[in-house]
Amino acid sequence: MTDYERLDAWIDAHFDEEVKFLQALVRIPTDTPPGDNAPHAERTADLLGEFGFDAEKHAVPQADVHEYGLQSITNLIVRRRYGDGGRTIALNAHGDVVPPGEGWTHDPYGGEIEDGKMYGRATAVSKGDFASFTFAVRALESLQGKRKGAVELHFTYDEEFGGEMGPGWLLRHGLTKPDLMIAAGFSYEVVTAHNGCLQMEVTVHGKMAHAAIPQSGVDALQGAVSILNALYAQNAGYRKVTSQVPGITHPYLNVGRIEGGTNTNVVPGKVVFKLDRRMIPEENPAEVEASIRRVIAESAALCPGITVDIKRLLLANSMRPLPGNRPLVDAIQKHGEAVFGQPIPAMGTPLYTDVRLYAEAGVPGVIYGAGPRTVLESHAKRADERLELEDLRKATKVVARTLRDLLV
């Protein structure tokens, strides 16, 4: 048997154990917000310890976490050193998730299996890659022979809020500096670039008044409507801007939350909305933010009595390929095609991730993992999120084979 066949055989023999490991992770909620994620990290560390993996627990100070708007974060690092020389390869997945929301036909924290799929929040994004990465490393260590370099498992808890308290915190504090990294992602393509994201909170101020005498107030909702119409007009124009990165189309803007007013018979004195502006890799984030602020200010100026406060919630830069990522791309494409039986393209994704923080620290990386094949197919961030278990099995094999090639 070749090393690749041995890796595949080990993963097949231990796949039921891998599935149970993922179920245990899914059954511990990590809704963010509120973001009380330390209990999940503690449980993960215990489970890893059963495999002989010593997980370092790096708790982010409570004051920093609370200021950030979350409750608790403990990031984990597992270091597996094999021999002198060679590369250190980090495998990163995030455990924090958006709340489940409504419309589920399966328990969002049940880890239920039906028709070859596991259902539950974070099965696809990205507790599935806690499992694929952990079992890929275990498979690697089942091989005989010497290896060089090291592997690090980075299991972090701040992707949904941007990553600054997850990978960003580990990198800023000098707790890791790998040579290459693979982050949780997609089982049918290797992602080398992604969009950036600007999120803002816009507060539109007017003046409350009784609905019977509306002329005595200033309607903040009418002001907000004027601003929203101007922003949506911008959105239509974004479709004319095309990215040159395969897999990424054009910029776009979404208003995902709006609230305001006090009662039906009261002229609303304040309206708050939150927007999400996705930036293609070719765009300059500072220019994008300045443009959004200008559109809002000009629209507000057309509404007498209206004032506006704008707060930046998140600015996540896009991810661009670093030249050093070629060994990762080549290995994943080679083994992905062998395992999945189809070519594995290298491309971009319109999502944004915390992988950009590794790239900004000079660490070449790619996004590749157990799922989802597409966000739509996996129901990521929607009801009935699910993961194809065969994708989990196959992606684990691809990652194990890739590690074997890069650590000899």
C-alpha positions as CSV (number, residue, x, y, z in Angstrom):
1,M,0.0,0.0,0.0
2,T,1.1,3.6,-0.7
3,D,1.1,6.2,2.1
4,Y,-2.0,7.7,0.4
5,E,-3.8,4.3,0.6
6,R,-2.8,3.9,4.2
7,L,-4.2,7.3,5.1
8,D,-7.5,6.6,3.3
9,A,-7.8,3.3,5.0
10,W,-7.2,4.8,8.5
11,I,-9.8,7.5,7.9
12,D,-12.3,4.9,6.7
13,A,-11.7,2.7,9.7
14,H,-12.1,5.6,12.1
15,F,-14.9,7.5,10.3
16,D,-17.7,6.5,12.8
17,E,-15.5,8.0,15.5
18,E,-15.0,11.2,13.5
19,V,-18.8,11.5,13.0
20,K,-19.3,11.1,16.8
21,F,-16.7,13.7,17.5
22,L,-18.5,16.2,15.2
23,Q,-21.8,15.4,16.9
24,A,-20.4,16.1,20.3
25,L,-19.1,19.5,19.0
26,V,-22.5,20.4,17.4
27,R,-24.4,19.6,20.5
28,I,-22.8,22.5,22.5
29,P,-24.3,25.8,21.3
30,T,-22.0,28.6,20.4
31,D,-24.5,31.3,19.3
32,T,-22.7,34.6,18.5
33,P,-24.3,36.8,19.7
34,P,-24.3,36.4,22.7
35,G,-20.9,34.8,22.2
36,D,-20.4,32.7,25.3
37,N,-17.9,30.4,23.6
38,A,-15.4,29.4,26.3
39,P,-17.5,26.3,27.4
40,H,-17.3,24.9,23.8
41,A,-13.5,25.4,23.8
42,E,-13.2,23.6,27.2
43,R,-15.2,20.6,25.8
44,T,-13.2,20.6,22.6
45,A,-10.0,20.5,24.6
46,D,-11.3,17.6,26.6
47,L,-12.2,15.6,23.5
48,L,-8.9,16.4,21.9
49,G,-7.2,15.1,25.0
50,E,-8.8,11.7,24.5
51,F,-6.7,11.5,21.3
52,G,-3.5,12.5,23.1
53,F,-3.6,16.0,21.8
54,D,-2.7,18.7,24.4
55,A,-4.7,21.8,23.6
56,E,-3.3,25.1,24.8
57,K,-6.1,27.3,26.1
58,H,-5.6,30.9,25.3
59,A,-8.4,32.9,27.1
60,V,-9.0,36.4,25.8
61,P,-9.3,38.8,28.8
62,Q,-12.9,39.3,29.8
63,A,-12.6,43.1,29.6
64,D,-11.5,42.9,25.9
65,V,-14.3,40.4,25.1
66,H,-17.0,42.4,26.8
67,E,-15.9,45.6,25.0
68,Y,-16.0,43.7,21.8
69,G,-19.7,42.8,22.5
70,L,-19.3,39.1,23.4
71,Q,-19.2,37.1,26.6
72,S,-16.3,34.7,26.6
73,I,-13.6,33.5,24.1
74,T,-11.0,30.8,24.7
75,N,-8.9,30.0,21.6
76,L,-7.2,26.7,21.3
77,I,-3.8,25.7,19.8
78,V,-2.6,22.1,19.4
79,R,1.0,21.8,18.4
80,R,2.3,18.6,16.8
81,R,6.1,18.7,16.2
82,Y,7.5,16.0,14.0
83,G,11.1,16.8,13.2
84,D,13.8,19.4,12.6
85,G,13.4,21.6,9.6
86,G,10.3,21.6,7.4
87,R,7.3,23.8,7.5
88,T,4.8,24.5,10.2
89,I,1.3,24.2,8.8
90,A,-1.7,25.6,10.6
91,L,-5.2,24.3,10.2
92,N,-7.8,26.8,11.4
93,A,-11.5,26.4,11.9
94,H,-14.0,28.6,13.9
95,G,-16.5,27.4,16.5
96,D,-18.7,30.5,16.8
97,V,-21.9,30.5,14.8
98,V,-24.9,32.7,14.1
99,P,-28.0,31.8,16.2
100,P,-30.2,29.2,14.6
101,G,-33.2,31.3,13.9
102,E,-36.6,29.8,12.9
103,G,-37.8,27.2,10.4
104,W,-35.8,24.2,11.5
105,T,-37.1,20.7,10.9
106,H,-34.3,19.2,12.9
107,D,-32.9,20.1,16.3
108,P,-30.2,22.7,15.5
109,Y,-28.1,21.2,18.3
110,G,-29.0,17.6,17.8
111,G,-26.4,16.5,15.3
112,E,-29.1,14.3,13.7
113,I,-28.2,12.1,10.7
114,E,-30.6,11.5,7.9
115,D,-30.0,10.4,4.3
116,G,-26.2,10.6,4.7
117,K,-26.3,14.2,6.0
118,M,-25.7,15.5,9.5
119,Y,-28.0,18.4,10.5
120,G,-27.2,21.1,13.0
121,R,-25.9,24.6,13.3
122,A,-22.1,24.7,12.4
123,T,-22.1,21.2,10.8
124,A,-20.9,22.9,7.6
125,V,-19.5,26.2,8.9
126,S,-17.2,25.2,10.5
127,K,-17.3,22.6,13.3
128,G,-17.2,20.1,10.4
129,D,-13.5,21.1,10.0
130,F,-12.7,20.7,13.6
131,A,-13.4,17.1,12.7
132,S,-11.7,16.9,9.3
133,F,-8.6,18.7,10.5
134,T,-8.3,16.7,13.7
135,F,-8.7,13.3,12.0
136,A,-6.4,14.3,9.1
137,V,-3.7,14.9,11.7
138,R,-4.5,11.6,13.5
139,A,-4.3,9.8,10.2
140,L,-1.0,11.4,9.3
141,E,0.5,10.3,12.6
142,S,-0.6,6.7,11.9
143,L,2.0,6.5,9.2
144,Q,5.4,5.0,9.7
145,G,8.5,6.9,8.8
146,K,10.0,10.3,9.7
147,R,8.4,13.6,9.0
148,K,9.7,17.1,9.1
149,G,8.1,20.3,10.4
150,A,4.9,20.6,12.5
151,V,1.2,20.9,12.4
152,E,-0.9,23.3,14.5
153,L,-4.6,23.1,15.0
154,H,-6.1,26.5,15.6
155,F,-9.6,26.3,16.8
156,T,-10.9,29.9,17.4
157,Y,-14.1,31.6,18.3
158,D,-14.5,35.0,16.6
159,E,-15.2,34.6,12.9
160,E,-18.7,35.9,13.0
161,F,-17.5,39.2,14.5
162,G,-14.5,39.5,12.2
163,G,-11.7,37.4,13.8
164,E,-9.8,40.0,15.7
165,M,-10.4,38.1,19.0
166,G,-9.7,34.8,17.3
167,P,-6.8,34.3,14.9
168,G,-6.1,38.1,15.1
169,W,-5.5,37.8,18.8
170,L,-3.3,34.8,18.5
171,L,-1.2,36.4,15.8
172,R,-0.9,39.8,17.5
173,H,0.3,38.2,20.7
174,G,3.0,36.2,19.0
175,L,1.4,32.8,20.0
176,T,1.8,31.4,16.5
177,K,3.6,32.2,13.2
178,P,3.1,29.3,10.8
179,D,4.6,29.0,7.4
180,L,1.4,27.9,5.6
181,M,-2.2,27.6,6.7
182,I,-5.4,25.9,5.6
183,A,-8.7,27.4,6.9
184,A,-12.1,25.8,7.1
185,G,-14.0,26.0,3.9
186,F,-15.2,24.1,0.8
187,S,-14.8,20.5,-0.2
188,Y,-15.0,20.9,-4.0
189,E,-12.7,23.9,-4.6
190,V,-9.6,25.5,-3.1
191,V,-10.3,29.1,-2.4
192,T,-7.4,31.5,-2.7
193,A,-9.2,34.9,-2.5
194,H,-12.3,36.4,-1.0
195,N,-14.3,39.6,-0.7
196,G,-13.8,42.2,2.0
197,C,-16.7,43.4,4.2
198,L,-17.7,46.8,5.6
199,Q,-20.5,46.8,8.2
200,M,-22.0,50.0,9.5
201,E,-24.7,51.1,11.9
202,V,-26.6,54.2,10.8
203,T,-28.7,56.1,13.3
204,V,-31.2,58.6,11.8
205,H,-32.5,61.2,14.2
206,G,-35.7,63.2,13.8
207,K,-38.1,64.5,16.4
208,M,-41.0,62.5,18.0
209,A,-44.5,63.9,17.8
210,H,-48.1,62.8,18.2
211,A,-49.4,61.3,15.0
212,A,-52.4,63.7,15.2
213,I,-50.0,66.7,14.8
214,P,-47.2,65.3,12.7
215,Q,-46.1,68.7,11.6
216,S,-44.8,69.3,15.1
217,G,-42.2,66.5,14.7
218,V,-39.5,65.4,12.2
219,D,-40.1,61.9,10.8
220,A,-36.9,59.9,11.2
221,L,-38.4,57.0,9.1
222,Q,-38.9,59.3,6.1
223,G,-35.3,60.4,6.4
224,A,-34.2,56.8,6.6
225,V,-36.2,55.9,3.5
226,S,-34.5,58.7,1.6
227,I,-31.1,57.4,2.7
228,L,-32.0,53.8,1.9
229,N,-33.2,54.7,-1.5
230,A,-29.9,56.4,-2.3
231,L,-28.0,53.3,-1.0
232,Y,-30.0,50.9,-3.1
233,A,-29.4,53.1,-6.1
234,Q,-25.7,52.7,-5.4
235,N,-26.3,48.9,-5.2
236,A,-27.7,48.9,-8.7
237,G,-24.6,50.6,-10.0
238,Y,-22.3,48.0,-8.3
239,R,-23.4,45.4,-10.8
240,K,-21.5,47.3,-13.5
241,V,-18.2,46.7,-11.5
242,T,-16.7,43.3,-12.3
243,S,-14.0,41.5,-10.4
244,Q,-11.2,39.7,-12.3
245,V,-11.1,36.9,-9.7
246,P,-12.9,33.8,-10.8
247,G,-15.8,33.0,-8.4
248,I,-16.3,36.7,-7.4
249,T,-18.7,38.8,-9.4
250,H,-19.3,42.4,-8.3
251,P,-19.7,44.5,-5.1
252,Y,-23.0,44.6,-3.4
253,L,-24.8,46.1,-0.4
254,N,-27.4,44.6,2.0
255,V,-29.4,46.3,4.7
256,G,-29.9,43.4,7.1
257,R,-31.6,45.0,10.1
258,I,-33.8,48.0,10.8
259,E,-35.6,49.2,13.9
260,G,-37.2,52.4,15.1
261,G,-40.2,54.3,16.4
262,T,-42.0,53.9,19.7
263,N,-45.6,53.3,18.8
264,T,-48.1,53.3,15.9
265,N,-49.5,56.7,16.9
266,V,-46.1,58.4,17.3
267,V,-44.0,60.1,14.6
268,P,-40.7,58.1,14.9
269,G,-37.9,60.2,16.3
270,K,-35.1,57.6,15.7
271,V,-34.5,54.8,13.2
272,V,-31.4,52.6,13.2
273,F,-30.3,50.3,10.4
274,K,-27.3,48.2,9.8
275,L,-25.7,47.6,6.4
276,D,-23.2,45.2,5.0
277,R,-21.1,46.2,2.0
278,R,-19.1,43.4,0.3
279,M,-16.0,44.6,-1.4
280,I,-14.3,42.8,-4.3
281,P,-10.5,42.3,-4.0
282,E,-9.8,45.2,-6.4
283,E,-11.5,47.8,-4.3
284,N,-9.9,50.1,-1.8
285,P,-11.7,49.8,1.6
286,A,-11.0,53.4,2.7
287,E,-12.5,54.7,-0.6
288,V,-15.5,52.4,-0.2
289,E,-16.3,53.6,3.3
290,A,-15.8,57.3,2.3
291,S,-18.2,56.8,-0.6
292,I,-20.9,55.2,1.7
293,R,-20.6,57.9,4.2
294,R,-20.9,60.6,1.5
295,V,-24.0,59.0,0.0
296,I,-25.6,58.9,3.5
297,A,-24.7,62.5,4.4
298,E,-25.9,63.9,1.1
299,S,-29.3,62.1,1.3
300,A,-29.8,63.2,4.9
301,A,-29.1,66.8,3.9
302,L,-32.1,66.7,1.6
303,C,-34.4,66.1,4.6
304,P,-34.9,69.2,6.8
305,G,-34.4,68.5,10.5
306,I,-32.8,65.1,10.0
307,T,-29.3,64.3,11.5
308,V,-27.3,61.1,11.2
309,D,-24.7,59.2,13.2
310,I,-22.6,56.6,11.5
311,K,-20.7,53.9,13.3
312,R,-18.4,51.4,11.7
313,L,-19.0,47.9,13.1
314,L,-16.6,45.9,11.0
315,L,-14.0,46.4,8.3
316,A,-12.6,43.1,7.0
317,N,-10.1,43.4,4.2
318,S,-10.4,41.1,1.2
319,M,-8.0,38.2,0.9
320,R,-5.6,38.1,-2.0
321,P,-3.4,35.2,-2.9
322,L,0.2,35.3,-1.5
323,P,2.8,33.8,-3.8
324,G,3.9,31.2,-1.2
325,N,0.5,29.4,-1.3
326,R,1.4,27.4,-4.4
327,P,2.4,24.2,-2.6
328,L,-0.9,24.2,-0.8
329,V,-2.9,24.8,-4.0
330,D,-1.0,22.2,-6.0
331,A,-1.3,19.5,-3.3
332,I,-5.0,20.0,-2.7
333,Q,-5.8,20.1,-6.4
334,K,-3.9,16.9,-7.0
335,H,-5.4,15.0,-4.1
336,G,-8.8,16.6,-4.4
337,E,-9.1,15.3,-8.0
338,A,-7.9,11.8,-6.9
339,V,-10.4,11.5,-4.0
340,F,-13.4,13.3,-5.5
341,G,-12.9,12.2,-9.1
342,Q,-13.2,15.7,-10.5
343,P,-11.0,18.7,-11.1
344,I,-10.6,21.0,-8.1
345,P,-10.6,24.6,-9.3
346,A,-8.6,27.4,-7.5
347,M,-10.9,30.4,-7.2
348,G,-12.4,33.2,-5.1
349,T,-15.5,33.3,-3.0
350,P,-17.9,36.3,-2.3
351,L,-17.8,35.4,1.4
352,Y,-15.4,37.1,3.8
353,T,-13.5,35.1,6.4
354,D,-10.9,35.5,9.2
355,V,-8.3,33.8,6.9
356,R,-7.4,37.3,5.7
357,L,-5.8,37.9,9.1
358,Y,-3.2,35.2,8.4
359,A,-2.6,36.7,5.0
360,E,-2.1,40.2,6.5
361,A,0.5,38.6,8.9
362,G,2.3,37.3,5.8
363,V,1.2,33.7,6.2
364,P,0.2,32.2,2.8
365,G,-3.0,30.2,3.0
366,V,-6.0,28.8,1.3
367,I,-9.6,27.9,2.3
368,Y,-10.4,24.2,2.0
369,G,-12.3,21.8,4.1
370,A,-15.3,19.5,4.7
371,G,-18.0,21.9,3.5
372,P,-20.1,23.4,2.2
373,R,-19.9,22.8,-1.5
374,T,-22.0,25.9,-1.8
375,V,-23.5,28.1,0.9
376,L,-26.9,27.6,-0.6
377,E,-26.7,23.8,-0.7
378,S,-25.5,23.5,2.9
379,H,-28.0,26.0,4.3
380,A,-25.2,27.7,6.2
381,K,-26.6,30.6,8.3
382,R,-30.1,29.3,7.5
383,A,-32.5,26.7,8.9
384,D,-31.5,23.0,8.6
385,E,-27.8,23.6,8.0
386,R,-26.3,20.2,7.0
387,L,-23.1,18.5,6.0
388,E,-22.8,15.6,3.6
389,L,-20.9,13.0,5.6
390,E,-19.2,11.7,2.4
391,D,-17.8,15.2,1.9
392,L,-16.5,15.1,5.5
393,R,-14.8,11.7,4.8
394,K,-13.3,12.8,1.5
395,A,-12.1,16.2,2.6
396,T,-10.4,14.6,5.6
397,K,-8.5,12.3,3.2
398,V,-7.5,15.3,1.0
399,V,-6.2,17.3,3.9
400,A,-4.3,14.2,5.3
401,R,-2.7,13.5,2.0
402,T,-1.7,17.2,1.6
403,L,-0.1,17.2,5.0
404,R,1.8,14.1,4.1
405,D,3.2,15.7,1.0
406,L,4.2,19.0,2.7
407,L,5.9,17.5,5.8
408,V,8.4,15.2,4.2
